[in-house]
Amino acid sequence: MGWLMLYAGVTKILDPKWTAKGYIANAKTFPELYKWLASDNILPIINFLNEWGLTLIGVSLIIGFFVRISSVFGGLLMLLYYFPVLKFPYAGQFSYIVDEHIIYALVFVFFIVMDVGRYWGLDSYRITKR
């Protein structure tokens, strides 16, 4: 999951023409929210948060540092990716309710609940004990 997020973020950062506008401007669910996010004064912030958020979430998951916090943001990001393509009961062109973004969000929930960074990453070296 870390590699997937890192790759998605880095490819967006390296592509100077990339923008989230095409994805969010035609949202089928919550269209007012997504049109606001695609507005000219908000879109640069959304693009920056998207590019660097994905990249930093990926790095965090790969090294296992702040995995819970990254998983919260990753799950929220995946939900924000899910709603523009949701035209209930279809998620995207070929999916019925469930698409990859919901699966990824559930993986992030699993990471949060199981506190996976504590077992498989640098979070195991936390100073505070539970």
Secondary structure, DSSP 8 states (H G I E B T S, - for coil): -HHHHHHHHHHHHH-TT--SHHHHTT-SSSHHHHHHHTSTTTHHHHHHHHHHHHHHHHHHHHHTSSHHHHHHHHHHHHHHHHHHHEETTEETTTEES--HHHHHHHHHHHHHHHTTHHHHSGGGG-SS--
